[in-house]
Amino acid sequence: MARWKRLLIAVLACVVLIVGGAYIFRYAIGSMLISRMSEPFDPDTVPPEPDYSLASSWAAFPGAGSAAERAPEGIAEAPSPTADMVDVFYVHPTGLLRLNAWNGTAGEEVAHDIPVSAMLAGQASAFNGCGRIYAPRYRQASILAYVQALIAPQRTDGFQALDLAYADIARAFDYFIEHYNQERPFILAGHSQGSGHVIRLLAEKIDGTPLYQRFIAAYAIGCNMPADYFERVFRDIQPCTSPTQTGCVIGWDTIREGAWLPLWGIHRYPDGWEYLTKDKAIFCVNPLIWTDSDERVPASEHAGALMTRLVPLSDHPDGCEIKGISPAHTWAQRHAGRLWVSDQAGTLFDNFFGVYHMFDYGLFWMNIRENARTRAEAYLREHERLSEQCSFFVWNNLENVRHMVSGLGLR
């Protein structure tokens, strides 16, 4: 037999072994591993559902002094006239890193979890310059739900865990709308698991309903949202392709330029859960220009990254140290459904594999902050609400100046 034929047979045998091994792992060994980690998902043993009429069921609530109200020192910005006119409903990402439970108890955290307060400080705080922030505690799905989907796709435990988590978010949103929102326009925001729940809220609670008229935008970041949502799921909601567009969705997933990262994810459609496949386009916006252009946008357009560090709760009550803003920190470019940025080696955003998922917000914190305010103001102008509020804002500040001058004994 010719040498090249023997080589070809050897290569084909290796391919068969690799593919067969991967199949056996995913559909047999993977399931065994999941079973060793945790009992099957059982709706009769899940943690108790949170009561959203209680303040303890909200991680962030206007005026409650939560970590969402933090900001780095030295930010120079004029007070926004939208601050009391706009609400922000924020859903935090996965902080439950245990592999022995499908869902966590709302508000309960252990040593190895990422505190919700740290997520509020590093992500939700981007919106405290434009509105009042509400962030529900919920029975978040643990990281196990995503591990199961990756290594044992024949099982449904992870989907059930995510459905349970979303049920809490849906109830929290309903309570927010009925009891707190008072007809104000609103922004939705989330990251990773939180963004998945936000997208589902858009589909089930906002798109095609009267609430769409009060919907400013959704920052559904870090969840690899398939572009086909705009055909298969949404009727009214559009992709955001300009800095002032409203009634639309924004999203991106950040990696180092050239980093190898396979497209993977799970997404909920109206008819059930689906895996992300390589033939599905991913929706991505460049947060330096807020469009879907593929141009490389220079770092001169970067308003600033929020430099944070997770610390023990004994060092800071929020578990998050804010170290300041790094302006002009990186360029950014859309590439094959991902957002490429410069190599973050040597910075607080470093990751050996070049996967900057954890820093989707932090890397663009100031750009998000400025854009949320811009969109809120654009919405209020479109709906003829801003001029009236600005008049009140100016008059109120003039009154404050008069009182201050009077107190100094000046005329």
C-alpha positions as a Markdown table, in Angstrom:
| # | Residue | x | y | z |
|---|---|---|---|---|
| 1 | Met | 0.0 | 0.0 | 0.0 |
| 2 | Ala | 1.3 | 3.4 | -0.9 |
| 3 | Arg | 2.6 | 5.5 | 1.9 |
| 4 | Trp | 0.2 | 8.4 | 1.2 |
| 5 | Lys | -2.7 | 5.9 | 1.5 |
| 6 | Arg | -1.5 | 4.6 | 4.8 |
| 7 | Leu | -1.1 | 8.2 | 6.0 |
| 8 | Leu | -4.6 | 9.1 | 4.8 |
| 9 | Ile | -6.1 | 6.0 | 6.6 |
| 10 | Ala | -4.2 | 7.0 | 9.8 |
| 11 | Val | -5.6 | 10.6 | 9.6 |
| 12 | Leu | -9.1 | 9.3 | 9.0 |
| 13 | Ala | -8.8 | 6.9 | 11.9 |
| 14 | Cys | -7.7 | 9.8 | 14.2 |
| 15 | Val | -10.6 | 11.9 | 13.1 |
| 16 | Val | -13.0 | 9.1 | 13.8 |
| 17 | Leu | -11.5 | 8.5 | 17.2 |
| 18 | Ile | -11.6 | 12.2 | 18.1 |
| 19 | Val | -15.2 | 12.7 | 16.9 |
| 20 | Gly | -16.3 | 9.4 | 18.4 |
| 21 | Gly | -14.6 | 10.3 | 21.7 |
| 22 | Ala | -16.2 | 13.7 | 21.8 |
| 23 | Tyr | -19.6 | 12.2 | 21.1 |
| 24 | Ile | -19.2 | 9.6 | 23.8 |
| 25 | Phe | -18.0 | 12.3 | 26.2 |
| 26 | Arg | -20.9 | 14.6 | 25.5 |
| 27 | Tyr | -23.6 | 12.0 | 25.5 |
| 28 | Ala | -22.4 | 9.6 | 28.1 |
| 29 | Ile | -19.5 | 10.6 | 30.2 |
| 30 | Gly | -20.7 | 14.2 | 30.4 |
| 31 | Ser | -24.0 | 13.2 | 31.8 |
| 32 | Met | -22.2 | 10.9 | 34.4 |
| 33 | Leu | -20.1 | 13.9 | 35.5 |
| 34 | Ile | -23.1 | 16.1 | 35.9 |
| 35 | Ser | -24.8 | 13.4 | 38.0 |
| 36 | Arg | -21.7 | 13.2 | 40.2 |
| 37 | Met | -21.8 | 17.0 | 40.7 |
| 38 | Ser | -25.5 | 17.4 | 41.6 |
| 39 | Glu | -28.8 | 15.7 | 41.9 |
| 40 | Pro | -31.2 | 16.1 | 38.9 |
| 41 | Phe | -33.2 | 19.3 | 38.8 |
| 42 | Asp | -36.2 | 18.9 | 41.0 |
| 43 | Pro | -38.9 | 21.6 | 41.0 |
| 44 | Asp | -40.1 | 20.3 | 44.4 |
| 45 | Thr | -36.7 | 21.1 | 46.1 |
| 46 | Val | -35.9 | 24.5 | 44.7 |
| 47 | Pro | -35.2 | 27.5 | 47.0 |
| 48 | Pro | -38.2 | 29.6 | 48.1 |
| 49 | Glu | -39.3 | 32.3 | 45.6 |
| 50 | Pro | -38.5 | 35.9 | 46.6 |
| 51 | Asp | -41.3 | 38.3 | 47.6 |
| 52 | Tyr | -40.8 | 41.5 | 45.6 |
| 53 | Ser | -43.0 | 43.5 | 47.9 |
| 54 | Leu | -40.1 | 43.2 | 50.4 |
| 55 | Ala | -37.1 | 45.6 | 50.3 |
| 56 | Ser | -34.8 | 42.6 | 51.0 |
| 57 | Ser | -35.7 | 41.1 | 47.6 |
| 58 | Trp | -34.1 | 44.0 | 45.8 |
| 59 | Ala | -30.3 | 44.3 | 45.5 |
| 60 | Ala | -30.7 | 47.9 | 44.2 |
| 61 | Phe | -33.5 | 50.3 | 44.9 |
| 62 | Pro | -33.6 | 54.1 | 44.5 |
| 63 | Gly | -32.3 | 55.9 | 47.6 |
| 64 | Ala | -31.4 | 52.7 | 49.4 |
| 65 | Gly | -27.7 | 53.3 | 49.2 |
| 66 | Ser | -26.8 | 50.2 | 47.2 |
| 67 | Ala | -23.5 | 49.6 | 45.3 |
| 68 | Ala | -25.3 | 50.6 | 42.1 |
| 69 | Glu | -25.0 | 54.2 | 43.3 |
| 70 | Arg | -21.2 | 54.1 | 43.4 |
| 71 | Ala | -19.0 | 56.0 | 41.0 |
| 72 | Pro | -15.2 | 56.5 | 40.8 |
| 73 | Glu | -13.9 | 59.8 | 42.2 |
| 74 | Gly | -13.3 | 62.7 | 39.8 |
| 75 | Ile | -16.1 | 62.1 | 37.3 |
| 76 | Ala | -17.0 | 65.6 | 36.0 |
| 77 | Glu | -20.5 | 65.6 | 34.5 |
| 78 | Ala | -23.4 | 67.9 | 34.8 |
| 79 | Pro | -26.4 | 66.5 | 36.7 |
| 80 | Ser | -28.8 | 64.9 | 34.2 |
| 81 | Pro | -32.4 | 66.2 | 33.9 |
| 82 | Thr | -33.3 | 62.6 | 33.1 |
| 83 | Ala | -32.3 | 61.3 | 36.5 |
| 84 | Asp | -35.8 | 61.4 | 38.1 |
| 85 | Met | -37.7 | 60.7 | 34.9 |
| 86 | Val | -36.1 | 57.4 | 33.8 |
| 87 | Asp | -35.9 | 54.0 | 35.5 |
| 88 | Val | -33.3 | 51.3 | 34.9 |
| 89 | Phe | -34.2 | 47.6 | 35.5 |
| 90 | Tyr | -30.9 | 45.7 | 35.8 |
| 91 | Val | -30.4 | 41.9 | 36.0 |
| 92 | His | -27.1 | 40.7 | 37.3 |
| 93 | Pro | -25.1 | 37.9 | 35.7 |
| 94 | Thr | -24.1 | 34.5 | 37.2 |
| 95 | Gly | -22.4 | 34.8 | 40.5 |
| 96 | Leu | -23.2 | 31.3 | 41.7 |
| 97 | Leu | -20.1 | 29.4 | 41.0 |
| 98 | Arg | -20.9 | 26.2 | 42.9 |
| 99 | Leu | -21.3 | 23.0 | 40.9 |
| 100 | Asn | -23.5 | 21.2 | 43.4 |
| 101 | Ala | -26.7 | 23.2 | 42.9 |
| 102 | Trp | -28.9 | 24.3 | 40.0 |
| 103 | Asn | -30.2 | 27.5 | 41.5 |
| 104 | Gly | -29.3 | 29.7 | 44.4 |
| 105 | Thr | -31.4 | 31.2 | 47.1 |
| 106 | Ala | -32.1 | 34.8 | 46.4 |
| 107 | Gly | -29.9 | 37.0 | 48.5 |
| 108 | Glu | -27.7 | 34.1 | 49.8 |
| 109 | Glu | -24.0 | 34.1 | 48.9 |
| 110 | Val | -21.1 | 32.0 | 50.1 |
| 111 | Ala | -17.4 | 32.6 | 50.1 |
| 112 | His | -16.7 | 31.4 | 46.5 |
| 113 | Asp | -19.6 | 33.2 | 44.9 |
| 114 | Ile | -19.3 | 36.6 | 43.2 |
| 115 | Pro | -21.3 | 39.0 | 45.4 |
| 116 | Val | -24.2 | 40.7 | 43.7 |
| 117 | Ser | -23.0 | 44.0 | 45.2 |
| 118 | Ala | -19.7 | 43.7 | 43.2 |
| 119 | Met | -21.7 | 43.4 | 40.0 |
| 120 | Leu | -23.8 | 46.4 | 40.9 |
| 121 | Ala | -20.7 | 48.4 | 41.6 |
| 122 | Gly | -18.9 | 47.3 | 38.4 |
| 123 | Gln | -21.9 | 47.2 | 36.0 |
| 124 | Ala | -25.2 | 48.7 | 37.1 |
| 125 | Ser | -23.4 | 51.8 | 38.3 |
| 126 | Ala | -22.9 | 52.8 | 34.7 |
| 127 | Phe | -26.6 | 53.8 | 34.7 |
| 128 | Asn | -26.8 | 55.9 | 37.9 |
| 129 | Gly | -26.1 | 59.0 | 35.9 |
| 130 | Cys | -29.3 | 58.8 | 33.9 |
| 131 | Gly | -31.9 | 57.1 | 36.0 |
| 132 | Arg | -33.2 | 55.3 | 39.1 |
| 133 | Ile | -31.8 | 51.8 | 39.3 |
| 134 | Tyr | -33.9 | 48.7 | 40.3 |
| 135 | Ala | -32.1 | 45.3 | 40.5 |
| 136 | Pro | -34.0 | 42.3 | 41.8 |
| 137 | Arg | -32.4 | 39.4 | 43.7 |
| 138 | Tyr | -33.4 | 36.2 | 42.1 |
| 139 | Arg | -32.8 | 32.4 | 42.2 |
| 140 | Gln | -30.1 | 32.6 | 39.6 |
| 141 | Ala | -29.1 | 29.5 | 37.8 |
| 142 | Ser | -25.6 | 28.4 | 38.8 |
| 143 | Ile | -22.7 | 27.9 | 36.5 |
| 144 | Leu | -23.6 | 24.2 | 36.5 |
| 145 | Ala | -26.5 | 25.0 | 34.2 |
| 146 | Tyr | -24.0 | 26.2 | 31.5 |
| 147 | Val | -21.6 | 23.3 | 32.2 |
| 148 | Gln | -24.4 | 20.8 | 31.7 |
| 149 | Ala | -25.5 | 22.5 | 28.4 |
| 150 | Leu | -21.9 | 22.2 | 27.2 |
| 151 | Ile | -21.0 | 18.6 | 28.2 |
| 152 | Ala | -24.3 | 16.9 | 28.4 |
| 153 | Pro | -26.7 | 18.5 | 25.9 |
| 154 | Gln | -29.2 | 15.6 | 26.1 |
| 155 | Arg | -30.2 | 16.7 | 29.6 |
| 156 | Thr | -32.6 | 19.5 | 30.4 |
| 157 | Asp | -31.6 | 20.4 | 34.0 |
| 158 | Gly | -29.8 | 23.6 | 33.0 |
| 159 | Phe | -32.8 | 24.8 | 30.9 |
| 160 | Gln | -35.1 | 24.1 | 33.9 |
| 161 | Ala | -32.8 | 26.1 | 36.2 |
| 162 | Leu | -32.7 | 29.0 | 33.8 |
| 163 | Asp | -36.5 | 28.9 | 33.4 |
| 164 | Leu | -36.8 | 29.1 | 37.1 |
| 165 | Ala | -34.5 | 32.1 | 37.3 |
| 166 | Tyr | -36.4 | 33.8 | 34.6 |
| 167 | Ala | -39.7 | 33.2 | 36.3 |
| 168 | Asp | -38.3 | 35.3 | 39.2 |
| 169 | Ile | -37.2 | 38.1 | 36.9 |
| 170 | Ala | -40.6 | 38.1 | 35.2 |
| 171 | Arg | -42.4 | 38.5 | 38.5 |
| 172 | Ala | -39.9 | 41.2 | 39.6 |
| 173 | Phe | -40.4 | 43.1 | 36.4 |
| 174 | Asp | -44.2 | 42.9 | 36.7 |
| 175 | Tyr | -44.0 | 44.2 | 40.3 |
| 176 | Phe | -41.7 | 47.0 | 39.3 |
| 177 | Ile | -44.0 | 48.1 | 36.5 |
| 178 | Glu | -47.1 | 47.9 | 38.7 |
| 179 | His | -45.8 | 49.4 | 41.9 |
| 180 | Tyr | -42.7 | 51.4 | 41.3 |
| 181 | Asn | -42.4 | 52.6 | 37.7 |
| 182 | Gln | -45.3 | 55.0 | 37.7 |
| 183 | Glu | -45.5 | 55.3 | 33.9 |
| 184 | Arg | -41.9 | 56.4 | 33.5 |
| 185 | Pro | -39.8 | 55.4 | 30.5 |
| 186 | Phe | -37.3 | 52.7 | 31.3 |
| 187 | Ile | -34.0 | 51.1 | 30.3 |
| 188 | Leu | -33.3 | 47.3 | 30.6 |
| 189 | Ala | -29.8 | 46.2 | 31.3 |
| 190 | Gly | -28.0 | 42.9 | 32.1 |
| 191 | His | -25.0 | 40.9 | 31.5 |
| 192 | Ser | -24.4 | 37.2 | 30.6 |
| 193 | Gln | -27.2 | 35.2 | 32.3 |
| 194 | Gly | -28.9 | 38.5 | 33.2 |
| 195 | Ser | -28.9 | 39.5 | 29.5 |
| 196 | Gly | -30.5 | 36.2 | 28.6 |
| 197 | His | -33.3 | 37.1 | 31.0 |
| 198 | Val | -33.5 | 40.6 | 29.6 |
| 199 | Ile | -34.0 | 39.4 | 26.1 |
| 200 | Arg | -36.7 | 37.0 | 27.2 |
| 201 | Leu | -38.4 | 40.0 | 29.0 |
| 202 | Leu | -38.3 | 41.9 | 25.8 |
| 203 | Ala | -40.0 | 39.1 | 23.9 |
| 204 | Glu | -42.6 | 38.2 | 26.5 |
| 205 | Lys | -43.4 | 41.5 | 28.3 |
| 206 | Ile | -42.5 | 44.4 | 26.0 |
| 207 | Asp | -42.4 | 43.6 | 22.3 |
| 208 | Gly | -45.9 | 44.2 | 20.8 |
| 209 | Thr | -47.3 | 45.5 | 24.1 |
| 210 | Pro | -48.2 | 49.0 | 25.4 |
| 211 | Leu | -44.9 | 48.9 | 27.4 |
| 212 | Tyr | -43.0 | 49.3 | 24.2 |
| 213 | Gln | -44.0 | 52.9 | 24.1 |
| 214 | Arg | -42.1 | 53.5 | 27.3 |
| 215 | Phe | -39.1 | 51.3 | 26.4 |
| 216 | Ile | -35.9 | 53.3 | 25.8 |
| 217 | Ala | -33.3 | 50.6 | 25.1 |
| 218 | Ala | -31.9 | 47.3 | 26.3 |
| 219 | Tyr | -28.2 | 46.8 | 27.1 |
| 220 | Ala | -28.2 | 43.0 | 26.7 |
| 221 | Ile | -24.4 | 42.6 | 26.9 |
| 222 | Gly | -22.3 | 39.4 | 27.0 |
| 223 | Cys | -24.8 | 36.7 | 25.9 |
| 224 | Asn | -23.9 | 36.1 | 22.2 |
| 225 | Met | -27.4 | 37.1 | 21.1 |
| 226 | Pro | -28.3 | 35.5 | 17.7 |
| 227 | Ala | -29.2 | 38.0 | 15.0 |
| 228 | Asp | -32.2 | 36.0 | 14.0 |
| 229 | Tyr | -34.1 | 37.2 | 17.0 |
| 230 | Phe | -35.0 | 40.2 | 15.0 |
| 231 | Glu | -36.8 | 38.0 | 12.5 |
| 232 | Arg | -38.0 | 35.0 | 14.6 |
| 233 | Val | -38.9 | 36.7 | 17.9 |
| 234 | Phe | -39.3 | 40.5 | 17.8 |
| 235 | Arg | -41.9 | 42.5 | 15.9 |
| 236 | Asp | -41.3 | 46.1 | 17.1 |
| 237 | Ile | -37.9 | 45.9 | 18.7 |
| 238 | Gln | -35.0 | 46.6 | 16.4 |
| 239 | Pro | -31.2 | 46.3 | 16.6 |
| 240 | Cys | -29.6 | 49.6 | 17.9 |
| 241 | Thr | -27.5 | 51.0 | 15.0 |
| 242 | Ser | -27.0 | 54.6 | 16.1 |
| 243 | Pro | -26.1 | 56.4 | 19.4 |
| 244 | Thr | -29.6 | 58.0 | 19.8 |
| 245 | Gln | -31.9 | 55.2 | 18.5 |
| 246 | Thr | -34.5 | 54.1 | 21.0 |
| 247 | Gly | -36.8 | 51.1 | 21.2 |
| 248 | Cys | -33.9 | 48.8 | 20.4 |
| 249 | Val | -31.3 | 46.3 | 21.7 |
| 250 | Ile | -27.6 | 46.7 | 22.2 |
| 251 | Gly | -25.1 | 43.8 | 22.7 |
| 252 | Trp | -21.5 | 42.7 | 22.3 |
| 253 | Asp | -19.1 | 40.0 | 23.6 |
| 254 | Thr | -15.5 | 41.1 | 24.1 |
| 255 | Ile | -12.3 | 39.2 | 23.1 |
| 256 | Arg | -8.7 | 40.0 | 22.3 |
| 257 | Glu | -8.0 | 40.5 | 18.6 |
| 258 | Gly | -7.4 | 37.1 | 17.0 |
| 259 | Ala | -8.3 | 35.1 | 20.1 |
| 260 | Trp | -9.6 | 31.7 | 19.4 |
| 261 | Leu | -13.1 | 31.4 | 20.9 |
| 262 | Pro | -15.7 | 29.0 | 19.4 |
| 263 | Leu | -19.2 | 30.3 | 19.0 |
| 264 | Trp | -21.2 | 28.7 | 21.8 |
| 265 | Gly | -24.3 | 29.5 | 23.8 |
| 266 | Ile | -27.9 | 28.6 | 24.6 |
| 267 | His | -30.8 | 30.8 | 23.9 |
| 268 | Arg | -34.5 | 30.7 | 24.6 |
| 269 | Tyr | -36.9 | 31.1 | 21.6 |
| 270 | Pro | -40.7 | 31.2 | 21.9 |
| 271 | Asp | -40.9 | 27.5 | 21.1 |
| 272 | Gly | -38.1 | 26.4 | 23.4 |
| 273 | Trp | -34.3 | 26.4 | 24.0 |
| 274 | Glu | -31.7 | 26.2 | 21.2 |
| 275 | Tyr | -28.0 | 25.9 | 21.0 |
| 276 | Leu | -26.0 | 28.5 | 19.1 |
| 277 | Thr | -24.5 | 26.9 | 16.0 |
| 278 | Lys | -21.7 | 28.1 | 13.8 |
| 279 | Asp | -24.1 | 29.1 | 11.0 |
| 280 | Lys | -26.0 | 31.5 | 13.2 |
| 281 | Ala | -24.9 | 35.2 | 12.9 |
| 282 | Ile | -24.3 | 37.0 | 16.2 |
| 283 | Phe | -25.6 | 40.5 | 16.8 |
| 284 | Cys | -22.9 | 42.9 | 17.9 |
| 285 | Val | -22.6 | 46.7 | 18.3 |
| 286 | Asn | -19.4 | 48.6 | 18.7 |
| 287 | Pro | -19.8 | 50.6 | 21.9 |
| 288 | Leu | -17.2 | 53.2 | 20.8 |
| 289 | Ile | -19.6 | 54.4 | 18.0 |
| 290 | Trp | -22.8 | 52.5 | 18.8 |
| 291 | Thr | -23.3 | 51.2 | 15.3 |
| 292 | Asp | -22.8 | 47.8 | 13.6 |
| 293 | Ser | -20.0 | 49.1 | 11.4 |
| 294 | Asp | -17.0 | 46.8 | 11.0 |
| 295 | Glu | -14.5 | 49.6 | 11.0 |
| 296 | Arg | -11.7 | 49.6 | 13.6 |
| 297 | Val | -12.5 | 52.6 | 15.9 |
| 298 | Pro | -9.4 | 54.1 | 17.5 |
| 299 | Ala | -8.8 | 54.4 | 21.2 |
| 300 | Ser | -9.3 | 58.2 | 20.9 |
| 301 | Glu | -13.1 | 57.4 | 20.9 |
| 302 | His | -12.9 | 55.5 | 24.1 |
| 303 | Ala | -14.3 | 57.5 | 27.0 |
| 304 | Gly | -12.9 | 55.3 | 29.7 |
| 305 | Ala | -12.7 | 51.9 | 31.3 |
| 306 | Leu | -13.7 | 51.4 | 34.9 |
| 307 | Met | -10.8 | 49.8 | 36.7 |
| 308 | Thr | -12.2 | 47.5 | 39.5 |
| 309 | Arg | -10.9 | 44.6 | 41.5 |
| 310 | Leu | -12.8 | 41.9 | 43.3 |
| 311 | Val | -11.8 | 41.9 | 47.0 |
| 312 | Pro | -12.9 | 40.0 | 50.1 |
| 313 | Leu | -16.0 | 41.4 | 51.8 |
| 314 | Ser | -13.9 | 42.0 | 54.8 |
| 315 | Asp | -11.9 | 44.5 | 52.8 |
| 316 | His | -14.9 | 46.3 | 51.3 |
| 317 | Pro | -18.6 | 45.7 | 52.0 |
| 318 | Asp | -19.4 | 45.5 | 48.3 |
| 319 | Gly | -16.5 | 43.1 | 47.5 |
| 320 | Cys | -15.4 | 45.5 | 44.8 |
| 321 | Glu | -12.6 | 48.0 | 44.9 |
| 322 | Ile | -13.0 | 50.9 | 42.3 |
| 323 | Lys | -9.6 | 52.1 | 41.3 |
| 324 | Gly | -10.6 | 54.8 | 38.8 |
| 325 | Ile | -11.1 | 55.5 | 35.1 |
| 326 | Ser | -8.6 | 54.6 | 32.3 |
| 327 | Pro | -9.4 | 56.9 | 29.3 |
| 328 | Ala | -8.6 | 56.1 | 25.7 |
| 329 | His | -7.9 | 52.5 | 27.0 |
| 330 | Thr | -8.5 | 50.5 | 23.8 |
| 331 | Trp | -9.6 | 50.5 | 20.2 |
| 332 | Ala | -12.6 | 48.3 | 19.3 |
| 333 | Gln | -13.8 | 46.5 | 16.1 |
| 334 | Arg | -16.6 | 44.1 | 15.3 |
| 335 | His | -15.4 | 40.8 | 13.9 |
| 336 | Ala | -17.5 | 37.7 | 13.1 |
| 337 | Gly | -20.0 | 38.5 | 15.8 |
| 338 | Arg | -17.5 | 39.4 | 18.5 |
| 339 | Leu | -16.0 | 42.7 | 19.6 |
| 340 | Trp | -12.2 | 42.7 | 19.2 |
| 341 | Val | -10.1 | 44.9 | 21.5 |
| 342 | Ser | -6.4 | 45.4 | 22.1 |
| 343 | Asp | -4.5 | 42.8 | 24.1 |
| 344 | Gln | -5.1 | 43.5 | 27.8 |
| 345 | Ala | -2.0 | 41.8 | 29.1 |
| 346 | Gly | -0.6 | 43.8 | 32.1 |
| 347 | Thr | -3.9 | 45.5 | 32.8 |
| 348 | Leu | -6.7 | 44.7 | 35.3 |
| 349 | Phe | -8.6 | 43.3 | 32.4 |
| 350 | Asp | -6.1 | 40.6 | 31.5 |
| 351 | Asn | -7.1 | 37.0 | 30.6 |
| 352 | Phe | -4.7 | 34.3 | 29.4 |
| 353 | Phe | -7.1 | 33.1 | 26.7 |
| 354 | Gly | -8.0 | 36.6 | 25.6 |
| 355 | Val | -11.7 | 36.1 | 26.6 |
| 356 | Tyr | -12.8 | 39.4 | 28.2 |
| 357 | His | -16.4 | 38.3 | 29.0 |
| 358 | Met | -16.0 | 39.4 | 32.6 |
| 359 | Phe | -15.1 | 42.9 | 31.5 |
| 360 | Asp | -17.8 | 43.5 | 28.9 |
| 361 | Tyr | -19.0 | 46.4 | 31.1 |
| 362 | Gly | -15.8 | 47.5 | 32.7 |
| 363 | Leu | -13.9 | 48.0 | 29.5 |
| 364 | Phe | -16.6 | 50.4 | 28.2 |
| 365 | Trp | -18.1 | 51.7 | 31.4 |
| 366 | Met | -17.8 | 55.4 | 30.6 |
| 367 | Asn | -19.1 | 54.9 | 27.0 |
| 368 | Ile | -22.1 | 53.1 | 28.4 |
| 369 | Arg | -22.7 | 55.8 | 31.0 |
| 370 | Glu | -22.6 | 58.5 | 28.4 |
| 371 | Asn | -24.7 | 56.6 | 25.9 |
| 372 | Ala | -27.4 | 55.7 | 28.4 |
| 373 | Arg | -27.8 | 59.3 | 29.2 |
| 374 | Thr | -27.8 | 60.2 | 25.5 |
| 375 | Arg | -30.5 | 57.7 | 24.7 |
| 376 | Ala | -32.6 | 58.7 | 27.6 |
| 377 | Glu | -32.5 | 62.3 | 26.6 |
| 378 | Ala | -33.2 | 61.4 | 23.0 |
| 379 | Tyr | -36.3 | 59.4 | 24.1 |
| 380 | Leu | -37.6 | 62.3 | 26.3 |
| 381 | Arg | -37.1 | 64.8 | 23.4 |
| 382 | Glu | -38.9 | 62.5 | 21.0 |
| 383 | His | -41.8 | 62.3 | 23.4 |
| 384 | Glu | -41.7 | 66.0 | 24.3 |
| 385 | Arg | -41.0 | 65.3 | 28.0 |
| 386 | Leu | -37.5 | 66.8 | 28.2 |
| 387 | Ser | -38.2 | 70.5 | 27.7 |
| 388 | Glu | -40.7 | 70.6 | 30.6 |
| 389 | Gln | -38.3 | 68.7 | 32.9 |
| 390 | Cys | -35.4 | 71.0 | 31.9 |
| 391 | Ser | -37.4 | 74.1 | 32.8 |
| 392 | Phe | -38.2 | 72.6 | 36.2 |
| 393 | Phe | -34.5 | 71.6 | 36.6 |
| 394 | Val | -33.2 | 75.0 | 35.8 |
| 395 | Trp | -35.8 | 76.8 | 38.0 |
| 396 | Asn | -35.1 | 74.4 | 40.9 |
| 397 | Asn | -31.4 | 75.1 | 40.7 |
| 398 | Leu | -31.9 | 78.9 | 40.5 |
| 399 | Glu | -34.0 | 78.6 | 43.7 |
| 400 | Asn | -31.1 | 76.7 | 45.3 |
| 401 | Val | -28.7 | 79.4 | 44.3 |
| 402 | Arg | -31.0 | 82.1 | 45.7 |
| 403 | His | -31.1 | 80.3 | 49.0 |
| 404 | Met | -27.4 | 79.9 | 49.1 |
| 405 | Val | -26.8 | 83.6 | 48.3 |
| 406 | Ser | -29.4 | 84.7 | 50.9 |
| 407 | Gly | -27.6 | 82.5 | 53.5 |
| 408 | Leu | -24.4 | 84.3 | 52.8 |
| 409 | Gly | -26.0 | 87.6 | 53.4 |
| 410 | Leu | -25.6 | 88.7 | 49.8 |
| 411 | Arg | -28.2 | 90.4 | 47.6 |
